[in-house]
């Protein structure tokens, strides 16, 4: 599996906790600090997320060297195959190569999204005990030092 900057078809049925990639792509076309990333397995897009180095990250962290991970999703046809985990495991190396001055990944996970919360915690993201009300409900702020 590999991570690539976005450059294609992706299916997402459950929008309970995330945004559609198309909406994120519109933002990324206007902002250089908002980059769409793809998780690729055997030349197939299986995961999607955004790395945001803009000011929105300050809702999550005071660290100016943090990146905000947002809109993380797995193609609906590819769930429960471990691709989300694999993508997140590749992220520190991807940051080392493409964002070498950053030392933290922050994210907000909907407090009702227990599957995602478990996944992030299992990958050493720490619950900062901070919450804020997002578009889809209260967000639990989690952080990973890289």
C-alpha positions in Angstrom: 0.0 0.0 0.0 1.1 3.6 -0.6 0.0 7.1 0.0 -0.2 9.6 -2.9 -1.4 13.1 -3.4 -4.8 13.2 -5.0 -4.7 13.1 -8.8 -10.2 9.6 -9.6 -13.2 7.5 -8.8 -14.1 6.9 -5.2 -17.3 5.6 -3.6 -18.5 6.7 -0.2 -22.0 5.7 0.9 -22.0 6.4 4.7 -21.6 10.2 5.3 -22.4 10.0 9.0 -19.0 11.1 10.2 -17.1 12.4 7.2 -17.3 14.7 4.1 -17.4 13.6 0.5 -14.0 13.7 -1.2 -15.5 15.9 -4.0 -16.3 18.6 -1.4 -12.7 18.4 -0.1 -11.3 18.5 -3.6 -13.1 21.8 -4.3 -11.4 23.3 -1.2 -8.0 21.9 -2.2 -8.2 23.5 -5.6 -8.4 26.9 -3.8 -6.0 26.4 -0.9 -2.3 25.3 -1.1 -2.4 24.3 2.6 -5.2 21.8 2.1 -4.0 18.7 0.3 -6.0 15.7 -0.7 -4.2 12.3 -0.1 -5.1 8.9 -1.4 -4.4 5.5 0.0 -3.7 3.2 -3.0 -3.7 -0.6 -3.0 -2.8 -2.4 -6.2 -3.5 0.8 -8.2 -6.9 1.1 -6.6 -8.0 4.1 -4.4 -9.1 2.6 -1.1 -8.7 5.5 1.3 -9.0 9.3 1.2 -8.1 12.1 3.6 -6.9 15.7 3.7 -3.8 17.1 5.4 -4.5 20.7 6.3 -1.7 22.9 7.4 -3.9 26.0 7.5 -5.3 27.9 10.5 -8.2 25.4 11.1 -5.7 23.2 12.9 -5.6 25.7 15.8 -9.1 24.5 16.8 -7.4 21.3 17.6 -3.9 22.2 18.8 -1.8 25.2 19.7 1.1 23.7 17.9 2.1 25.6 14.8 3.9 22.6 13.5 0.8 20.4 13.6 -1.1 19.1 10.6 -4.9 18.6 10.7 -6.0 15.2 9.4 -9.6 15.6 8.1 -12.3 13.9 6.1 -10.7 10.4 6.5 -12.7 7.7 4.8 -12.4 4.3 3.2 -14.1 3.5 -0.1 -17.4 1.8 0.8 -16.4 -1.2 -1.3 -13.2 -1.6 0.6 -14.1 -1.4 4.3 -13.1 -3.9 6.9 -10.0 -4.9 4.9 -7.4 -3.0 7.1 -6.8 -0.2 4.6 -7.6 2.6 7.0 -5.1 1.1 9.5 -2.4 0.7 6.8 -2.9 4.2 5.5 -2.5 5.6 9.0 0.6 3.5 9.6 2.2 5.0 6.5 1.4 8.5 7.5 4.5 9.3 9.7 6.9 8.3 6.8 4.8 10.3 4.3 5.0 13.3 6.6 8.8 12.8 7.0 9.1 12.9 3.2 6.6 15.6 2.3 6.1 17.6 5.5 9.5 17.4 7.3 9.0 20.4 9.5 5.7 19.1 11.1 5.8 17.1 14.3 2.1 16.4 15.2 -1.0 15.1 13.5 -4.3 16.2 15.0 -7.8 15.2 14.2 -11.3 15.4 15.4 -13.4 12.2 15.5 -17.1 12.2 16.2 -17.7 11.1 19.7 -20.3 8.6 18.4 -17.8 7.0 15.9 -16.5 4.3 18.2 -14.9 2.3 15.4 -12.7 5.2 14.3 -11.9 6.2 17.9 -10.7 2.7 18.6 -8.6 2.6 15.4 -6.9 6.0 16.2 -6.2 5.0 19.8 -4.8 1.6 18.7 -2.4 3.6 16.5 -1.2 5.7 19.4 -3.3 8.8 18.8 -4.0 10.3 22.2 -7.3 11.7 23.4 -6.4 15.3 24.4 -9.7 15.5 26.5 -10.7 18.5 24.4 -14.1 18.6 22.6 -15.8 21.0 20.2 -19.1 21.0 18.4 -18.5 20.3 14.7 -20.9 20.1 11.7 -21.8 16.5 12.5 -21.7 16.6 16.4 -19.2 16.8 19.1 -15.6 16.0 18.1 -13.1 14.3 20.3 -9.7 15.8 19.6 -6.9 13.3 19.2 -3.2 13.8 18.6 -0.2 11.8 17.4 3.4 13.1 17.8 5.6 12.3 14.8 
